[in-house]
Amino acid sequence: MQRRNFLIASTSLLVLPTIALAARDNPMPDELRQVLEHDPTAPVLGNPDGDVTLTEFFDYNCPFCRKMVDPIHRLILSDPNLRVVFHEWPVFGADSEDAARASLASLQQGRYWQMHRAMFSIRGRAGADTAMQAAKEAGLDLARLQRDMQAEQVERHITNSFLLGDHMGLMGTPSFVAGDEGAFGEYSLDDMQALISRARDTLAQR
């Protein structure tokens, strides 16, 4: 398991030697938190009015992202005050971008989570063809989905994800950010619950 813990500074994520954050020496700038956690193009799961936000950057062709679907689902079910924001970050190439476009387009039909899970359930490489297969399983209108894949907000979301990933120096997928702390790689449910607990403690210092 590859893991990183870091504080968010004004221009990058700084790798720290320890997990615990005793003080907010490098708090996330409010402007960055607004963009990260309140992008109007980003899917939001859990409690939209939750007291803490977990942000995930992922790619449908990332094997570790696939392994995190169930822990994230269980995390949402276990914490009624958790807000989760997804940033689709198709770093694995053109097929990944096709998959991300289809998934983001499903927002217009109110079936993002169903599409998200279906995408990660399909065997083989995610891409345009497998996205349509997943969309059928998720009960989506395929003609409407294909139109919505070209929407301006889909393009803007993907562009913003790359800009954020670049700006913050993210190492790859999956990357998680909560409070001023982040993590990269595969995590257990207990790990994620601890990350959220630390985020609440950190944000209480604001």
N, C-alpha and C positions, 0 to 999 in steps of 0.2 A: 504493500500500500504506500503510495506516494502522498505525502502530506506537507502542507506549508501553513504557517500561521503568521499573520502580518497585520500591522496597523496601516490605515489609509492616510497617507500624507496628501499634500495638495496636488502632486503630480504622479505619484507612484505608490505601489504597495511595498512596504518595507518588511523584509523577512526578519522575524524575531527569533531568539533562541528558546523562548518559553511560550507556553500557551496562555497562562493567566495574564490579564491586563490590569495592573494595579492602579494605573492612572492614565488619563487621556492626554499623554504628551503630544501625540500626533492625531488629534481627532479628525474625522472626515469633515471636510468643508461642507457647509450647508448646501452650497450650489451643486456639489457633486452628489450629495445624498438625494437631492431633489431629482436630478437626472436619473440616477441609478434606481431609485425606489418608486418614482412617480412618472415614468415615461408613459404617456397616454396610449402608446402602441403596444405596450407590454401586457401579456396575460397575467392576471392576478387570481390566485387561488387562496383557499382558506378564508379568514375573516378580513374583508376589505377595510375594516376599521380597526384592525388589530393593533396592539400596543408595541409590536416589534415586527420588523420586516426581514425576511430571509430572501436574498436574491441568488438565483442560480443561473450561471452561464453554461449552456450545454449544446451538444451536437448529436443528431440522431445516428451518426455513424461512430460515436464514441462508446466503446464497450463498457467503460466505467460509468458513463451516464446512464446506460441501460440498467446497470446494477443498482443505481440510486433511485429508480422510480418507486420501488416499494417502500424503502425507508422514508422517502419524502412524503408519500401518501400516508404512511402510519404516523409520521410526525405531525402532519396537518390534523389527522383525526385525534391525536392525543393532546393537542394544544388549541383550544377554542379561541385564543387571542393572538394566534400567529397569522401573519399576512405573508404570502409567498409570491414573489415576482419572478417570472421567467424571462430571461434574455436568450433568445435563440441566436446562437453564434456559430454559423456553419463553417467551421475552420477546416473541415475535411474535404472541401472541394465543391464542385458544381452539383454533384448529386445531393450533397448535404444542403445546399442552398435550395434546390427544388423541394426537398423534404420540409425544410423550414417554411418556405412559402406556402405550401399546402397546409401545414399545421396552423400557421398564423391566420390563413384565410378562413379556417374553421371557426374562428372567433365570431365571424359574421353570422354564423348559424347557431351560436350558443353551445357548441359541442367541442370546445377546445380540449378539455381533459380527456374525453372519450377518444379524440383523435391522437392526442399525445400518447396515451397508453397503447393504442393500436399501432402507432408507428414503432414504438419500442418492442412490441410483441412480434412483429414480422421478422422472419429469419432472412438472413442475407443483407446485402447493402441497401441502405435507405436511398431512395431517389424518386424520380417522377412516377415510375410504374408502381413501385411498392407504396407510394403515397396514395395513389388512387385505390389500391387494394385496401389500405388502412381506412381510407375514407368510406368505402363501402361498408366495412365492418363497424365503423363509428356511426353509420346511418346518415351520412351527409348527402346532400344534393350535389352530384359531381359536376354538373354543368355550371352551377353557381360557384362552386369551389374553384374551378379553373378560371373563371372570370375574376374572382376575388383575389386569386394569387398574384394578379398583376396590379393590385391596388397600390396607391401611393403610400398608404400607411404601412404596408408590408415592406416595401422598399426602404422606407424610413426606419423601421424597426431594425432591419438587418444592418443597415449603415450605422445606426446608433450603437448597436452591439459591438461592431468592429471598432468604432471610435472609442468606446468605453474600455474595451479590452486592451486596446493600444495605450490609452491614456493611463490606465491603472497598472499596466505591466502584468496582466494576468498570464499565468504560465500555460494555460490550456484548459481543457474541459475534463470533468466538471469543476467549475470554480464556484465557491459559495462566499457570500458576504453577509454579515449580520453585525450590527453595531459598528465598531471600528475594526473588526477582526474578520479575517477570511480564511478559507481553507481550500486546498486543491487536492482532488482525488476521491477515492472511495471511502465512505464513512459508514459506521454502524448507526442505528437509531440512537443509541446512548450517546455517541459522539455528537450527533446533531442536536440532541436535546441539551447537551452541555454547552454547545456553541450558542444556542438561543438563550440559555440562562445567563451566560456571560454577557451577551448583547444587552439583555435587560438591565443587568447591573451597570454596564458601561453607560447606557443611555440615561440612567437615573442620575448620573453625575452632571448632566447638562444643566 
